[in-house]
Amino acid sequence: MTEFTQNAVIAQNPNPAVPLAAIIDFATDVPVQGVLTIDDGKRIRDKIVKLSSDLQRRVPVVGLRAGKSHRISLKLETEAGEALPPATFEWQAPDLPPGTIDFPPINIVASEPARMEPGFMIVCVRRAAPVRQIWWSEKQTKFGIRWSMLVGLDEDGEVVWYFQHDSRIAGIDRLPNGNLFFHQVNFQSIEIDLLGNRVNSFYAAKRPFGPAKDAIPIDAQSMHHQPHIMPNGNYLAMTANAREFDNYISSETDPDAPRQTIKVVGDRIIEFDKDGKVIWSWNTFDHLDPYRVGYQTLEPYWDPRGFPNHADWTHGNGLGYDHRDDSVLISLRAQDCVVKVDRKTSEIKWILGDHSGWDEDKQKKLLKPVGNLQWPWHGHNPRVTPEGTIVMYDNALFQARPYEPPKQPHECIARAVEYEVDEERMEVRQVWSSLDGGHDDGVVSWAMGDAHRLPQTDNMFVIDSFVAPKADPLDRRGKVSLADLQWSERERTHWHLSDFCYWARIREYARNENRDVVFEAHVEDPYDIVRWEVFGGLKSPEL
């Protein structure tokens, strides 16, 4: 008769990075499988415990409601179906930290679980002082750079899991094994399990911060923004590299300004395996014109990231993979486009974006707009849907290129957008936008942002990451309105968005004519002391 050789016991997760979790340890005389059931008094969730040859087992218990008592049961059986006596526990989950500076204040505005995609939201939350980053003090830098949090929300918007980290996280991806994989702003990439334990890590060997302890080196100067796991198990990543150019612009607004010699950062896209070997690479410098510039090329983006006084030529900020034809989608914020590249030949298949300024060869690659279409401007994170359409976040900034007059910040309303590309005709049409519904609540979102088309409900999961104040920042004193904001972070004589506390909005839209909002949460400091941002996120059927 099958039996426990070590009775099942439950205990608090020993990793303090994920306090809202428990573990069940047990041992049996033969391999077993079964079901873990968690009853929080509101919902009952089952988790499959897979068959394993290991006789000493540890089962994670995640998805707990903070401060609530849970009834947890573990029912196991052998592969032949012989059942063990069920193990049951009462478990009190710990409370959340107070939502001040060490935990994001999350306000649930709307939640309709019956209309939502089943599962959990996992979002990347970051914080900062309301000061332009180039002016951060040493203590403000530590406050912003040495902290971030991945937060798991259920259908009601309750926090049921979180991972507190000691470094600023950029983008996250869910791996086939259920683990999370993310980039850090110090150019290190880490895989963790849902108990917060580090499973694997990589770092850019040529990064300005030196080697990373217990991490695999990658032949790169940086690894940044959204990571992407490929079907073959390899990783896609954006890496910055720099070259020096003469006769480069010194102003984005004055075409007669003197030219300069300057170091310019462009993006190199790499595919690397689990051993850190670079399998494939594609360098923007080898395929695009470095003198075709967009707005914010001369902004100090790379200054606090170890590359001072470098122009930000491409600002790659998102990758996607199209398994149908083995190609890579690349979002280049400063070029205001998405480029599709054939992975076998490294040839550009098409360019989705504004048609101005491209050389003769690239003009042949431009997709022709069909119908009512708005190009993405300073977009973010393209993704290929199962239907083959392209979903991305469009910050809609500037809506022009130097030296055309740009729109002002308060005129640039961000959105999630979906495009359908006809590669035979080299045409593109816009098939969905979050601004096309019955809402009049568009936001100005300076950077980042995320959009997903969800598989079961066809809903859209959208994160507005870096949102301008809801009302005029200092309207009661009559000093500042959103119309007074200007673009340049270097310009000291006018207000900039980073001088105020921006916030973030998490939404799920129904894919109907009105784009009904079936879930909405705001991450916002009620006292405008801490600047909260949600870099991006995902939805997952289970934790």
C-alpha positions as CSV (number, residue, x, y, z in Angstrom):
1,M,0.0,0.0,0.0
2,T,1.3,3.4,-1.0
3,E,2.0,5.8,2.0
4,F,3.7,8.9,3.0
5,T,7.3,8.3,4.2
6,Q,7.2,12.0,5.4
7,N,3.8,13.5,6.3
8,A,2.8,16.6,4.4
9,V,3.5,19.8,6.2
10,I,2.8,23.4,5.2
11,A,5.1,26.3,6.0
12,Q,5.7,29.9,5.0
13,N,7.8,30.4,1.8
14,P,11.4,30.8,3.1
15,N,12.2,33.3,0.4
16,P,11.3,36.8,1.7
17,A,11.1,38.2,-1.8
18,V,7.7,36.4,-2.2
19,P,6.0,36.5,1.2
20,L,2.5,35.8,-0.1
21,A,3.2,32.1,-0.7
22,A,3.6,28.9,1.2
23,I,5.1,25.5,0.5
24,I,4.0,22.0,1.2
25,D,6.8,19.4,1.8
26,F,6.2,15.6,1.8
27,A,7.7,12.3,0.7
28,T,6.2,9.1,-0.6
29,D,7.5,5.6,-1.3
30,V,6.5,5.7,-5.0
31,P,6.0,8.6,-7.5
32,V,2.7,10.4,-7.2
33,Q,0.5,13.0,-8.8
34,G,-2.6,14.8,-7.8
35,V,-4.4,18.1,-7.2
36,L,-3.8,21.0,-4.8
37,T,-7.0,22.8,-3.9
38,I,-7.0,26.3,-2.5
39,D,-10.3,27.6,-1.0
40,D,-10.1,31.3,0.1
41,G,-13.8,31.5,1.1
42,K,-14.6,33.3,-2.2
43,R,-13.1,31.1,-4.9
44,I,-11.9,27.5,-5.1
45,R,-8.9,26.9,-7.3
46,D,-7.3,23.6,-8.3
47,K,-3.7,23.2,-9.3
48,I,-2.4,20.0,-10.9
49,V,0.5,18.4,-9.2
50,K,2.3,16.6,-12.0
51,L,3.8,13.1,-11.8
52,S,7.5,13.1,-10.8
53,S,10.1,10.5,-10.2
54,D,11.2,12.5,-7.2
55,L,10.0,10.9,-4.0
56,Q,10.8,14.0,-1.9
57,R,8.5,16.7,-3.1
58,R,7.9,20.4,-2.5
59,V,4.7,22.0,-3.8
60,P,4.4,25.7,-4.0
61,V,1.2,27.3,-2.8
62,V,0.6,30.6,-4.6
63,G,-2.5,32.7,-5.5
64,L,-3.3,33.4,-1.8
65,R,-5.5,36.4,-0.8
66,A,-3.5,38.6,1.6
67,G,-4.7,38.6,5.2
68,K,-7.3,35.8,4.5
69,S,-7.6,32.3,6.0
70,H,-7.4,29.5,3.4
71,R,-8.4,25.9,3.5
72,I,-5.9,23.9,1.5
73,S,-6.0,20.3,0.5
74,L,-3.6,18.0,-1.2
75,K,-5.0,14.8,-2.9
76,L,-2.4,12.5,-4.3
77,E,-2.4,9.1,-6.1
78,T,0.0,6.8,-7.8
79,E,0.2,6.5,-11.6
80,A,-1.9,3.4,-11.2
81,G,-4.6,5.4,-9.4
82,E,-4.0,4.2,-5.8
83,A,-5.0,7.2,-3.5
84,L,-3.1,8.4,-0.5
85,P,-5.0,9.9,2.5
86,P,-5.7,13.6,1.7
87,A,-3.7,16.2,3.6
88,T,-5.7,19.3,4.6
89,F,-4.5,22.5,6.2
90,E,-5.8,25.9,7.5
91,W,-3.4,28.6,6.4
92,Q,-3.5,32.3,7.2
93,A,-1.9,34.4,4.5
94,P,0.1,37.4,5.6
95,D,-1.1,41.0,5.2
96,L,0.2,43.3,2.4
97,P,2.6,46.0,3.4
98,P,0.9,49.4,3.6
99,G,0.7,51.1,0.2
100,T,3.0,54.0,0.7
101,I,6.6,54.0,-0.7
102,D,7.3,50.2,-0.4
103,F,4.1,48.9,-1.9
104,P,2.2,50.3,-4.9
105,P,-1.2,51.8,-4.1
106,I,-3.6,50.0,-6.4
107,N,-7.1,51.3,-6.8
108,I,-9.7,49.0,-8.5
109,V,-12.1,51.1,-10.6
110,A,-14.0,48.3,-12.4
111,S,-14.0,44.5,-12.4
112,E,-16.4,42.2,-14.2
113,P,-14.9,38.7,-13.8
114,A,-17.6,37.0,-15.9
115,R,-16.5,39.1,-18.9
116,M,-12.8,38.9,-18.3
117,E,-10.1,36.6,-19.6
118,P,-9.8,33.8,-17.0
119,G,-6.6,33.9,-15.0
120,F,-4.2,36.3,-13.4
121,M,-2.5,39.6,-14.3
122,I,1.2,39.9,-13.6
123,V,2.5,43.5,-13.9
124,C,5.9,45.1,-13.4
125,V,5.7,48.1,-11.0
126,R,8.4,50.7,-10.5
127,R,8.7,53.9,-8.5
128,A,10.7,57.1,-8.7
129,A,10.9,60.6,-7.2
130,P,9.0,63.3,-9.2
131,V,12.2,64.7,-10.7
132,R,13.8,64.3,-14.1
133,Q,16.2,61.4,-14.0
134,I,19.2,63.3,-15.1
135,W,18.8,65.4,-11.9
136,W,18.2,62.6,-9.4
137,S,20.3,62.9,-6.3
138,E,22.2,59.9,-5.1
139,K,19.5,58.9,-2.7
140,Q,16.7,59.4,-5.3
141,T,18.7,57.2,-7.7
142,K,18.9,54.5,-5.1
143,F,15.1,54.9,-4.4
144,G,14.3,54.4,-8.1
145,I,16.9,52.0,-9.3
146,R,17.3,49.7,-6.4
147,W,13.6,48.7,-6.2
148,S,10.8,47.2,-8.3
149,M,8.0,44.7,-7.9
150,L,6.2,42.1,-9.9
151,V,2.6,42.0,-8.7
152,G,0.0,39.3,-9.4
153,L,-3.7,40.3,-9.5
154,D,-6.7,38.1,-9.7
155,E,-10.0,38.8,-11.5
156,D,-11.2,41.1,-8.7
157,G,-8.0,43.0,-8.8
158,E,-6.8,41.7,-5.4
159,V,-3.1,41.1,-5.0
160,V,-2.5,37.4,-4.7
161,W,1.2,37.3,-5.4
162,Y,4.1,39.6,-5.5
163,F,7.9,39.5,-5.9
164,Q,9.9,42.4,-4.4
165,H,13.2,42.9,-6.1
166,D,16.3,45.0,-5.4
167,S,16.8,46.2,-8.9
168,R,14.6,48.1,-11.5
169,I,12.9,45.5,-13.8
170,A,12.3,46.5,-17.4
171,G,10.2,43.8,-19.2
172,I,8.9,40.4,-18.3
173,D,7.9,37.2,-20.2
174,R,6.4,33.9,-19.0
175,L,8.4,30.9,-19.9
176,P,6.8,27.5,-21.0
177,N,7.9,26.0,-17.6
178,G,5.8,28.7,-15.8
179,N,8.8,30.7,-14.6
180,L,9.2,34.4,-15.2
181,F,12.0,35.9,-17.2
182,F,12.9,39.6,-17.0
183,H,15.5,42.2,-17.9
184,Q,17.0,44.6,-15.3
185,V,18.1,48.1,-16.1
186,N,21.7,47.1,-15.1
187,F,21.7,44.9,-18.2
188,Q,21.2,41.6,-16.4
189,S,18.4,39.1,-17.3
190,I,17.0,36.7,-14.6
191,E,14.7,33.7,-14.5
192,I,12.8,33.1,-11.3
193,D,10.2,30.6,-10.2
194,L,7.0,31.7,-8.5
195,L,8.6,31.4,-5.1
196,G,11.1,34.0,-6.1
197,N,14.0,31.7,-6.4
198,R,16.6,32.5,-9.0
199,V,16.8,29.7,-11.6
200,N,19.1,31.2,-14.2
201,S,20.7,34.6,-15.0
202,F,22.6,36.3,-17.8
203,Y,24.4,39.6,-18.1
204,A,25.9,41.7,-20.9
205,A,29.6,41.0,-20.7
206,K,30.5,44.5,-22.0
207,R,28.2,46.4,-19.8
208,P,29.6,49.5,-18.0
209,F,28.8,48.0,-14.6
210,G,31.3,45.1,-14.7
211,P,30.6,41.4,-14.3
212,A,27.5,40.0,-12.5
213,K,27.9,37.4,-9.9
214,D,26.7,33.8,-10.7
215,A,25.5,34.9,-14.1
216,I,26.2,33.7,-17.7
217,P,28.0,36.3,-19.8
218,I,26.5,37.3,-23.2
219,D,28.5,39.0,-25.9
220,A,26.7,42.4,-25.7
221,Q,27.0,45.9,-24.3
222,S,23.5,45.8,-22.8
223,M,20.3,43.9,-22.6
224,H,17.2,46.0,-22.3
225,H,13.5,46.4,-22.5
226,Q,11.2,43.4,-23.3
227,P,12.7,39.9,-23.4
228,H,11.1,37.3,-25.6
229,I,11.2,33.5,-25.4
230,M,11.2,31.7,-28.7
231,P,9.6,28.4,-29.6
232,N,13.0,26.7,-29.8
233,G,13.8,27.7,-26.2
234,N,16.2,30.5,-27.1
235,Y,15.9,34.1,-26.0
236,L,15.5,37.2,-28.1
237,A,17.0,40.4,-26.6
238,M,17.7,44.0,-27.5
239,T,21.3,45.1,-27.0
240,A,22.6,48.6,-27.4
241,N,25.9,49.3,-29.2
242,A,27.5,52.6,-30.1
243,R,29.4,54.0,-33.1
244,E,30.8,57.5,-33.7
245,F,29.5,59.7,-36.5
246,D,30.6,63.0,-37.9
247,N,28.3,65.6,-39.3
248,Y,25.5,64.6,-37.0
249,I,22.6,66.9,-36.0
250,S,22.9,69.0,-32.9
251,S,19.3,70.2,-32.8
252,E,16.0,68.5,-33.5
253,T,14.2,71.9,-34.1
254,D,16.8,74.0,-36.0
255,P,18.0,72.6,-39.3
256,D,20.6,75.3,-39.5
257,A,22.3,74.4,-36.2
258,P,26.0,73.4,-36.6
259,R,26.7,69.7,-37.1
260,Q,28.7,67.7,-34.5
261,T,30.8,64.6,-34.0
262,I,29.0,62.4,-31.6
263,K,28.7,58.8,-30.4
264,V,25.4,57.3,-31.4
265,V,23.6,54.3,-29.8
266,G,21.8,51.9,-32.1
267,D,20.2,48.5,-31.4
268,R,21.6,45.1,-32.1
269,I,19.1,42.2,-31.8
270,I,20.4,38.9,-30.6
271,E,19.2,35.4,-30.2
272,F,21.0,33.5,-27.5
273,D,20.7,30.0,-26.0
274,K,20.6,28.8,-22.4
275,D,24.4,28.6,-22.4
276,G,24.8,32.3,-23.3
277,K,25.9,31.6,-26.9
278,V,24.7,34.2,-29.4
279,I,23.0,32.2,-32.2
280,W,21.8,35.1,-34.4
281,S,22.2,38.8,-34.5
282,W,20.9,41.8,-36.5
283,N,22.4,45.2,-36.1
284,T,20.4,48.4,-37.0
285,F,23.6,50.1,-38.0
286,D,24.1,47.6,-40.8
287,H,20.6,47.9,-42.3
288,L,19.2,51.4,-41.5
289,D,20.4,54.9,-42.2
290,P,21.9,56.4,-38.9
291,Y,21.3,59.9,-40.2
292,R,17.5,59.3,-40.4
293,V,16.6,60.7,-37.0
294,G,13.4,61.1,-35.0
295,Y,12.4,63.3,-32.1
296,Q,14.2,62.6,-28.8
297,T,17.4,61.3,-30.6
298,L,19.3,63.9,-28.6
299,E,17.6,63.4,-25.3
300,P,19.8,62.1,-22.4
301,Y,18.3,58.6,-22.3
302,W,21.6,56.8,-22.2
303,D,23.4,59.2,-19.8
304,P,22.2,57.5,-16.5
305,R,22.6,54.1,-18.1
306,G,26.4,54.1,-18.5
307,F,26.7,55.8,-21.9
308,P,26.9,59.6,-21.3
309,N,26.6,62.0,-24.1
310,H,25.4,59.4,-26.6
311,A,22.6,60.1,-29.1
312,D,19.6,57.7,-28.9
313,W,19.2,56.9,-32.6
314,T,16.9,53.8,-32.6
315,H,15.7,53.3,-29.0
316,G,14.6,49.7,-29.5
317,N,11.8,48.9,-27.1
318,G,10.1,45.7,-28.0
319,L,10.5,42.4,-29.9
320,G,8.1,39.8,-31.3
321,Y,8.6,36.5,-33.1
322,D,6.4,35.3,-36.0
323,H,6.7,31.5,-36.1
324,R,4.8,31.3,-39.4
325,D,7.7,32.6,-41.4
326,D,10.6,32.6,-38.9
327,S,10.9,36.4,-38.7
328,V,11.4,38.9,-35.9
329,L,9.4,42.1,-35.2
330,I,11.4,45.0,-33.9
331,S,10.0,48.2,-32.4
332,L,12.2,51.2,-32.8
333,R,10.8,54.1,-30.8
334,A,13.0,56.9,-32.1
335,Q,12.5,55.7,-35.7
336,D,8.7,55.6,-35.2
337,C,8.3,52.2,-36.8
338,V,8.1,48.5,-36.5
339,V,10.5,46.5,-38.8
340,K,10.0,42.9,-39.7
341,V,13.2,41.0,-40.4
342,D,13.6,37.5,-42.0
343,R,15.7,35.6,-39.5
344,K,17.3,33.3,-42.2
345,T,18.4,36.1,-44.6
346,S,18.5,39.1,-42.2
347,E,16.6,41.0,-44.9
348,I,13.9,43.5,-44.0
349,K,10.5,42.2,-45.1
350,W,8.5,45.4,-44.4
351,I,8.5,48.6,-42.4
352,L,5.3,49.7,-40.6
353,G,5.5,53.4,-39.9
354,D,5.6,56.9,-41.3
355,H,7.0,57.1,-44.9
356,S,9.2,60.2,-44.5
357,G,13.0,60.2,-44.7
358,W,13.6,56.6,-45.9
359,D,16.3,56.0,-48.5
360,E,15.3,54.6,-51.9
361,D,16.0,50.9,-50.9
362,K,13.8,51.2,-47.8
363,Q,11.0,52.9,-49.6
364,K,10.3,49.6,-51.3
365,K,9.8,48.0,-47.9
366,L,7.2,50.5,-46.6
367,L,3.7,49.2,-46.0
368,K,1.0,51.2,-47.8
369,P,-1.9,52.4,-45.5
370,V,-5.4,51.3,-46.4
371,G,-8.5,52.9,-44.9
372,N,-8.6,55.0,-41.7
373,L,-5.1,54.4,-40.3
374,Q,-2.9,56.3,-37.9
375,W,0.8,55.4,-37.8
376,P,2.4,54.5,-34.5
377,W,4.6,57.3,-33.1
378,H,7.1,56.3,-30.5
379,G,5.3,52.9,-30.1
380,H,6.2,50.0,-27.8
381,N,6.1,46.2,-27.6
382,P,4.7,44.7,-30.8
383,R,3.2,41.2,-30.5
384,V,2.0,38.8,-33.2
385,T,-1.5,37.5,-32.4
386,P,-2.6,33.9,-33.3
387,E,-4.5,35.5,-36.3
388,G,-1.2,37.0,-37.5
389,T,-2.2,40.6,-36.7
390,I,0.2,43.0,-34.9
391,V,-0.8,44.4,-31.5
392,M,1.2,47.1,-29.9
393,Y,1.1,50.2,-27.7
394,D,1.3,53.5,-29.4
395,N,2.4,56.4,-27.2
396,A,1.5,58.7,-30.2
397,L,4.2,61.2,-29.3
398,F,5.2,64.1,-31.6
399,Q,3.4,62.6,-34.6
400,A,6.1,64.2,-36.8
401,R,9.9,63.9,-37.4
402,P,12.5,66.6,-37.4
403,Y,12.2,69.3,-38.6
404,E,8.5,69.2,-39.0
405,P,6.5,70.9,-36.2
406,P,5.5,68.3,-33.6
407,K,2.2,68.1,-31.8
408,Q,2.5,69.3,-28.2
409,P,2.5,66.8,-25.3
410,H,-1.1,67.4,-24.3
411,E,-2.3,66.7,-27.8
412,C,-0.7,63.3,-28.0
413,I,-3.3,60.8,-26.8
414,A,-1.9,57.2,-26.3
415,R,-3.6,54.0,-27.3
416,A,-3.4,50.3,-27.9
417,V,-3.6,49.5,-31.6
418,E,-3.9,46.4,-33.8
419,Y,-2.8,46.3,-37.5
420,E,-3.4,43.7,-40.2
421,V,-0.6,43.3,-42.7
422,D,-1.1,42.0,-46.2
423,E,2.5,41.0,-47.1
424,E,1.6,40.1,-50.7
425,R,0.1,43.5,-51.4
426,M,2.5,45.3,-49.0
427,E,-0.5,46.9,-47.4
428,V,-1.6,47.6,-43.8
429,R,-4.9,48.4,-42.3
430,Q,-5.9,49.4,-38.7
431,V,-8.4,46.9,-37.3
432,W,-8.7,48.0,-33.7
433,S,-7.8,50.9,-31.4
434,S,-8.6,51.5,-27.8
435,L,-9.6,55.1,-28.7
436,D,-12.3,54.0,-31.1
437,G,-14.9,53.0,-28.5
438,G,-17.4,54.9,-26.6
439,H,-14.9,56.5,-24.2
440,D,-13.6,60.0,-23.9
441,D,-10.8,59.2,-21.4
442,G,-7.7,59.0,-23.4
443,V,-4.4,59.6,-21.6
444,V,-1.1,61.2,-22.4
445,S,1.4,58.4,-21.7
446,W,5.0,59.5,-22.1
447,A,6.7,56.1,-22.5
448,M,6.4,52.4,-22.2
449,G,3.0,50.7,-22.4
450,D,1.8,47.3,-23.3
451,A,-1.1,45.6,-25.2
452,H,-2.1,41.9,-25.6
453,R,-4.9,40.3,-27.5
454,L,-6.2,37.6,-25.1
455,P,-6.8,34.0,-26.5
456,Q,-10.0,32.8,-24.8
457,T,-12.2,35.9,-24.8
458,D,-10.6,37.9,-27.6
459,N,-10.4,40.8,-25.0
460,M,-7.6,43.3,-25.1
461,F,-5.3,43.7,-22.1
462,V,-3.8,47.2,-22.1
463,I,-1.4,49.0,-19.7
464,D,-0.9,52.8,-19.9
465,S,2.4,52.9,-18.1
466,F,3.6,56.5,-17.7
467,V,0.5,58.7,-17.6
468,A,0.4,62.5,-17.2
469,P,-1.6,63.9,-14.3
470,K,-5.4,63.5,-14.7
471,A,-5.9,67.2,-14.2
472,D,-3.7,70.2,-14.6
473,P,-0.8,69.4,-12.1
474,L,-1.0,72.7,-10.2
475,D,-4.3,74.0,-11.4
476,R,-5.5,75.2,-8.0
477,R,-2.6,77.6,-7.9
478,G,-3.0,78.6,-11.5
479,K,0.7,77.9,-12.3
480,V,0.8,75.0,-14.6
481,S,-1.5,73.2,-17.1
482,L,-0.8,70.2,-19.2
483,A,-0.6,72.6,-22.2
484,D,2.5,74.1,-20.5
485,L,4.5,70.8,-20.7
486,Q,7.4,70.7,-23.2
487,W,9.3,67.7,-24.6
488,S,12.9,68.2,-23.7
489,E,14.3,66.8,-20.5
490,R,17.4,69.0,-20.9
491,E,15.3,72.2,-21.1
492,R,15.4,73.8,-17.6
493,T,13.2,76.8,-18.3
494,H,9.9,75.0,-18.9
495,W,7.9,72.2,-17.2
496,H,8.4,68.6,-18.1
497,L,6.2,65.6,-17.4
498,S,8.8,64.1,-15.1
499,D,8.5,67.2,-12.8
500,F,5.2,65.7,-11.6
501,C,3.8,62.4,-10.3
502,Y,2.6,60.4,-13.2
503,W,0.6,57.3,-12.7
504,A,-0.4,54.0,-14.5
505,R,-3.7,52.5,-15.7
506,I,-4.3,48.8,-16.2
507,R,-7.4,47.9,-18.4
508,E,-9.1,45.0,-20.0
509,Y,-11.4,45.9,-22.9
510,A,-14.1,43.7,-24.4
511,R,-13.6,43.4,-28.2
512,N,-17.0,44.9,-29.0
513,E,-18.1,48.1,-30.8
514,N,-17.9,50.2,-27.6
515,R,-14.7,48.6,-26.3
516,D,-16.4,48.0,-22.9
517,V,-13.9,48.3,-20.0
518,V,-14.4,45.1,-18.0
519,F,-11.4,45.7,-15.7
520,E,-9.6,48.8,-14.7
521,A,-7.0,49.6,-12.0
522,H,-5.0,52.7,-11.2
523,V,-1.6,52.7,-9.7
524,E,-1.3,56.2,-8.2
525,D,0.0,57.9,-5.2
526,P,-2.9,59.7,-3.4
527,Y,-0.6,62.4,-2.2
528,D,1.6,63.0,-5.3
529,I,4.8,62.1,-3.5
530,V,5.9,59.0,-5.3
531,R,5.9,58.6,-9.1
532,W,4.5,55.1,-9.9
533,E,4.8,53.4,-13.3
534,V,3.8,50.0,-14.7
535,F,6.4,49.1,-17.3
536,G,4.3,46.3,-18.8
537,G,2.7,43.0,-17.9
538,L,0.9,39.9,-19.1
539,K,-2.1,37.7,-18.3
540,S,-1.7,34.0,-17.4
541,P,-4.3,31.3,-17.0
542,E,-2.8,30.3,-13.7
543,L,0.0,31.1,-11.2
